[in-house]
Amino acid sequence: MKFSIAVNMERFDASQDMQGVARDALELVTLADQGGFEVAWAAEHHTIELTVGPNPFTLLMHWAAHTSRIRLGTAVVVAPYWHPIRLAGEAALFDVLTGGRLELGIARGAFQYEFDRMGSGIQQRKGFDYLKELLPTVQALWQGDTEHHGRFWDFPMATSVPKPLQQPYPPIWIAARDPETFAWAVESGANIMATPLSRPHAEVGILGRRFAETLAKFPDRPRPRFLMLRRVCVYDRPEDARIPIDASIAYGLAFDSLFAETAGVVNGFAAPSDPSRAAHRPEYQPDMVRDGMVMGTPDEVVAKLRDYEAVGLDQFCYGANFGLPHAVARRSLELFITKVMPHFASTAQPKVLLATA
């Protein structure tokens, strides 16, 4: 099992300087690059400060200039927001300029709030139809001249300019949770990125079984890589748990509100979450959050990651920031690199041993 990291640029109120937020994100990525992570992932989101990412390729290019070996991925580009010719060209250009470091993650999209503004108001669940048309069209454009007359896009003969450096094209990842998307990803020859979201730790096993069951249905297809993302905070002492627990609860409530279009966003900022909304939801009880997320002392985190390894994960994705103070997020990453990753050294060895307090 190897490791990747998802880093968001996030603001929770207007007092946070955007340049400082960008510097903090870059610091985490450079630490991950030095520490032996395989991929750094950047998201696409629009009009919300919770995750600032209007174009993930722009952010990834910034990271590329400050890193040397870590691969750089979109997690994810949102299918309904992209014309196939534009996505093919931008992704290929990024791959060329970074020496073939692109990992391309694509998804249907998450927040209904965004769909109402970027997707002509379509329902979030219909994003899958766009995804199924977009991916093969982009792949065809990378191969050469093609014309396309589909349900959502229509254009005469065209090709991607430039072509990607990686041939026949960069690794493709599909964000999936439901059985239909798992199956379509395997049929398409794509890798799978999944997340248990805010659900209990048992969801890891559920997603692992879903992956295994999907593979069994397609015995003639090559086995894709399997990634799972979870929020992570490693801390020195058990009594340090309260900060990441509270941050995870607040972040999860904001995510749920944006997903359901009930967030009351003003000037990009979601209204503060009402703590009473979490009172009767099991996934937002402090003990459940601590047990469900990958939180704990280094030994506790190693034990949790063994469960992820056991379900056949090829890559565990470290969710780096979810409202954590930057000092806490940095310390967590340092502990993960120096105290956790060596336990998985056969597949992921830290490149630089960072000093610890």
N, C-alpha and C positions, 0 to 999 in steps of 0.2 A: 504494500500500500504506500503510495506516494502522497505528497501534500501540495495543495495549492491554497491560495488566499484570495478572498473577495474583500476588496477595500472600497468603501463608499466615501464620497465627499458629502457630508451631512451638516445641516444647520438646523437649530431648533429655535433660534430667535435672532433678531436682526443685530444683536450686539456682537455676534460672531463674525469676525473678519473673513471674507471669502478667500483672500490670499493665504491667510493663516490656515484655513481649512484645507486648502490645496497642499500647503507645505506639510501639514500633519499626515495627510494621505500618502504623499510621496515618501515621507520618512518610513512609514510602515512597509511600503513596497520595497524600498532599498534594503531594509532589514531582512525582508523575506528573500530578496535576491542574494544577499550575502549568506543567509542561513540555509540555503539549499532547497527552497520551495521550487516546485516544477513550473507553476503557472501563477500569474497574478491576473485576477478577473475584474473587469469594470462593467458597471451596469448602464443601461439606458433608461432614463426617466425624464419626464418633461413637466414643467410648471410647478414642481414641488421641491421644497428645500430639504425634505427628509432624505432624498438621494439626488444630488446634483449631477446630472449626466445627460445633457442634451445630445451629445454625440460621443459614444464610448471610444471611437477611434482617435478623437482628438486627445482625450485623457490618456489613452494607452500610448500615443506617440510621445507625450510628455514623459511618461514613465520610461519609455524606451531610451530616451536620451540620458537617463540617469542610472540605467541598469546595464548589466553586461551579458547575463546568461538566462535569466528567467524568461519563460515564454509568456506571451501576453494575449489575453482572451476577452471576448465580449460575453458577458453573462447578465444580460443577453441583449442582442438587437431584437426589437419587437416587430414581428413580421408585418402587421398591417400598416406600419408607419414608413415602410421602405419600398421604393420602386426597385424591381429586380436589377435593372441596369445600374442604378446608383449604388446598390449594395455590392454588386459584383465588382464594380470599379474601385470603390473606396476600400473594400476588404483586400483586393489584390494589390492596390497601391501601398497599403499599410504593410502587407507581407513583403513586398519588394524592398521598401525603405528600411525595414527592420531585419533584413537578412533571413526571412523565413521563420519568424517567431510567432506568427498568428495562430491562435486557436479560436475558431468562429462558433460561438454559441448563439442559437436562435430560439425564439419562443413565441407563443401566442400573445403574451402580454398578461399583466396582472391587474393593474388598478383600473376599475371602472371610471374613476375620476379622470384618468388620462384618456381613456377611450372616448369620453364625452367631448374632449377637446382636440385630440389628435387623430382619432379614428372615426370621425363623422358620426359619433354616437352609437356605433355598433355595440352589441353586447359582448362583454369580454370573452364569453365562451365561444363566440364565433371566430375568434382570432385563429383558432386551429385551422379553419378552412384557408385562411391566407397563408399560414405556415406551409400547408401541404402544396400550395401552388408556388410559393416563393422559392423554396429550396431547390427543387429540380430545375427551375428556370435559371437560377443563379449558376448552378453547376453546368448547365448547357452553355451559358454565356462564357464561362471560363474556358470551355473547350473550343469555341470558335463561333462563326456566324450561325445564328439561329433566329427564327421568328417565333413569335408567341401570340396566340389568340386564346386567352383564358377567361375565366370568370371575373377576375379582378384587374388584370393587366392585359394590354393589347398593344403590340408594337411590331413593325416590319423588321426585316433582317438587320441584325445588330450583333455586336460582340462586346466582351469586356475589354476595356483598355485602361490599364495594362492587364496582362495575365498574372496570376499569382506566381510567386517564386516556387512554392511547394507544389509538386505535381503528383497526381493530377489536380489536386487542390488542397488547401489547408484542412487540418482535422476539423470535422463538423461535430458539434454537440447540440443536442435537443433537450430543452428543459421539459421534464415530464414528471407527472405524478399519477395520472390515471392509466388504466390498462391499455386504452386505445392509443394514447400517445406513446407509451412504451413500445407497443407492437409496431406502430408506424415508424418509429426511430430505427428499430432493428431492421425492418424491411428496407429502409432507406440507406442502410449502411452507416448510420450516424451513431456517435457515442451518446450516452445518456447522463444528464445531470439532474439530480433529484434533490428535494429538500423535505425534511419532516415538518418544516415551518415551526409553529409553536406547540406542536403536538407532543405527547409523552414519548419517552425513550422507546417504548414498544413499537412506535412508528418506523424505527430503523429496521426492525425485523420484517415489518409488513412490506416496506419498499424493497428490501432484499429478496423476499419471496416473490414479489411481483417481477423483479428482474429475472430470477431463476425460472419462473413459470413462462415468461415471455421467450427466453432462450430455448426452452423445451419445445415451444410451438414452431420454432424456425431452426431446426437442426442443421439445415444446409447453409445458413447464413453465418458469416464470420462473427465471432464474439466481439461486441463493441466494448469500449471501456465504460466503466460505471463510476460515477462521481456522486458524492452526497455532501451537501452544504449544511453546516450547523453553526450557530453562534457559539463563540469560544471565549472563555476568559480563564486564564491560569493565574492563580494568586499564591502568595507565599504562605498565608495562614488561613485556616478555616474561617476565622472571624472576618476575613475580607470579602466574604461572599455577598454581603448585602448590596454593595454598589452594582455589580453586574446583574444581580437578580432584579433590582428596581429598574435598571436601565432596560433590561429585556422585556419586562412587563409593559413599560411605557412605549417602547418601540413596537411591540406586538399589537398593542391597542391602536396605535397610529396606523400601522399597516392594515389592520382589519377595517378601520374607518375608510381609508382610501380605496380599499378593495370594494367596499359596499357603497362608496360615494356618499358618506355621511360625515365627512371629516370637518366640514365648515372651514375650508381653507381660505385664508385672507393673506393676500400679497405673497403667496407661495408657502405660507406656514400653516400647518394644520392646527386647529384649535387644541389647546391642552387637553389631554385625555382625562376623563372623569374616572378616578380610581374605583368608584362604586361599580363601574361596568365590569371590573375584574373580580368582584367579590364572590360571585356565584359560578365562575367559570374555572373548572379544575386546572386547565392549562396555564392559568395565571396565578395560581397559588404559589407562594415562595418555594415550598418544598418541591413542588412539581417542576417549577422552572429550573431549580438547581439540579434535579435529577434528570430532566429532559435535555437541557442544553449541555454542551461540553464545558462544564464549569467545575473548578476544583483545584486542589493542590496538584503539583505535577504527577504524583503517584495516582491520584484519583482520575486524572485526565487520561493517563496511560491505560488504566483499566477500562475506562469508557471506550477508548479508541479500539481496544481489542474486540469489542462487540461490533464495531463498524467493519473492522478487518474480517471478522467471521462471516459476514453476510456477502462477501465477495467483492468488496469495494476495491477499485484500482486506485482511486484518488479521493482522499478526504479533503474537503474544502473548508478552510478555516475562515469563518465569518468574523472579520476583525473588529468592526466597529458598529455599534448599534446604540449610540447615545452614551458610550463610555467616555469619561474624561480621557484626554489623550495620554496623560501620564500612565493611567491604568492600562489603556490599550497597548502602549509601548512595552510596559513591564510584562504584560501577559505574553506578548510575542517573544520577548527575550527569554522568558521562562520556557515557552513552548520549544524554541529552537535549542536551548541548552539542556533542558531537563526532560523533555518529552520525545523529541525526534530521535535522539540517540537510541531509544528503545526499538526503533524501527529502522535502524541504520543499514540493514541489508538492502533496503530500497530507497532510502532517503537520508543522505549523510549531510550534516551541516557543513557548509563550505568554510565558515569562519566561526570560531568559538567566541561568543560575545561575553564580555565581563558581566558578572551578576553581583548584585549587592549582597 
